[in-house]
């Protein structure tokens, strides 16, 4: 999974992508859980989810013809960047992980909620963290930035700013993320 994600990111040819991949490796992207208690709340869940979202986005884009509108390589690269980096902020930031193991008062790790949000990390939405981290290393297009920022659609704090301004890429990312987290990844 890690090598597949790295190869996909390298294939975009984005300037700075190698440094971003190194940052992802050094800061726990490939080992972080995707959530505290819901979908893929396990080691490596974030990477698994990101790859699932890419596969779903790519499949829908190919099936609907979206992938073939305009420059196919550019659209494919945009799908790779948007899908694989949409939850980048869930690995944490400033040397602090987003999720830490959740231990009960008894000292036993919680089975019901294996992870909790790190209280040492200020509560900045992961969508914003994702953009901040990515743009330290690579340039995002305006459309990629928009899709990542609004990938939770009308379920996010920014729902009123997003409503009525959806783009094909943002809807594709939102649906793929929602489908994977609510259907594909539910055990």
N, C-alpha and C positions, 0 to 999 in steps of 0.2 A: 504494500500500500504506500509506504513512504517513498519508495523508488518511483512508483507510478506517478505520484503527485509531483515529485521533483522533475521527472521527465516532461510532464505536461507543462509545468511552469517554465522550464528551460525552452521548450518548443515555441513559446511566445516570442522569444528573442528580445524581450524587453530589457532595456538598459537598466542595470542594477538588480536584475532578478537573482543573480548568484548571491549577492549580499543579503537579499531578502530571504532566500532559502536558508542561508547560514543563520540568520537571525531566528527564523522559525525553528531550526534544529536546536539552537542554543537556549531558546526560551520556552520549550515544551510543547510546541504545536503538535508534534507527532505522538506525544504521550498524554496530552490533556484529555479529560472527559469532555463530552459535548454539552452536558447539563449536570445539574446537581442531583436530580432524581428521576428525570423522565427519559427521553431518548438518548441512548448510547452514553449513559452515565457510568463509563468504565474507562480504564486506561486505553488511550488510543482512539476513543470515541469521536473526538473532534476531527481527526484526520479521516476516519471512516465516513463520517457524515459529509464532510466536504467533498470527498470523492463520489459519494452517492449522489449528491446534488449535481455535480458535474455530469455524471452519467445520465441523469434524468433530464437535465437541461439540454444536453447535446442530442439526446434521443428525440425530445419534443421539437427542438429546433430543426432537426433533419426531417422528421415526419410532417411538420407543418410547412416546410419550405422556407422558414425563417433563416436557416443556415445558408441558403442559396441566394438570398437577396443581397446583391452587391458583392463586395469582396469577401469570398468564402473564408479565406485565411484570417482576415481581420475580424470577422464575426466569430470564428472559432476561438481566436485568441481572447476576445472579449468574454466569451462564455467561460473559458478556462480561468481567466483572472477573476471574474465575478463569482463564479461558483466556488473556487478553491480558497478565495480570500474573504468571502462574505462574513464568516465567523472568526476571522483572524484574531479579533479582540478577545475572544473567549480563552485564548492562551494566557491572557494577562498582559501587564505592561509595567514598565518601571522596575523590572526585576521581581515582580510579585505575580504569582499565578492567580488567575480568575477564580478557580475552584480549588479548595483544599479538602482533605479528608475530614469527614464529619464524625467525631467521636462523642459518644454519649457520656453522661456523668459517670457511668460505671466503668469507663475506659474502653468499652467495646465499640467498634465501628458500627455505625447505624446501617442496618440492612435496608430500611425503608428509604432513607435519604443518604446515600454513601458519601456525597460531597456537599459542601456548603460554599456560598460565596465568600471569598476572602474579605474579611472586615478591614484588613490593612490596605485595601485598594479602594480608592475613592469611587463612588457610584456613578461612573460615566457609562452610558449605554454602550454595549459591545459593538454596535453598528458604527458608532463614532470612533471607538478604539481601533476597529478594523481599518478604517480609512486613514487614521493617524499613523498607524504602524506601516501600512502598505506604502503610503506616500513619503515615508522617510527613505525609501529605497527605490521605488519605481514611480513613474508618472501614470496616474489613472486618467482615462478619458472622462469627460463630463458625464457621459452615459453610465460608465462603470461606477463612478462615484455615486451617482443618483441611485442606481440599482442596489448597491451595497448599503447605502444609507437607509433606503426604504424597503429592504428585503423582508421585513416582517409585516409589510403592508399595513392594513387597517388594524392590526393587533399591536402596533407599537405606539409609543408616546407621541411620535410625530405624525400620527394618522391623519390629522386635519390638514396638514401641509401637503400630504401625499394625495389625498382624495381628489380625484378629477385630473391629476397630472401624471397618471400612470404611463409608462412607456412599454414597448414590447419587451425589452430586456428586463425591466423591473418586474413586470408581471410574470415573465418566464422564470426568473430567479425566485420570486415569492412563491409561485405555485410549486416549483421543484423542491424548495426548502420545506414548505408545508407538507407536501406529499411524503417526502422522505421522513420527516420528524414525526408525522402522525400516522403513517401507514407502513412504509417500508421498515422503519427501525423500531417499531413497537414489538416488544417480545411477549 
